[in-house]
């Protein structure tokens, strides 16, 4: 949640104490399709199987009712 008063993004985490230097990560979705559909980008993290141009065409066709997988 963005804290307008302090001008910072505030995150709540599950642990009571996070050691200094611990890497924190944010999940933006559960699949590359979610990422593209929600945020409009193709994940290139190296851990995902990236969407192909054909995948994007199919997704965009689905948006218009022409799903053809």
Secondary structure, DSSP 8 states (H G I E B T S, - for coil): -EETTTTEE----SSS---TT--------SSHHHHHHHH-----SSSS----HHHHHHHHHHHTT----
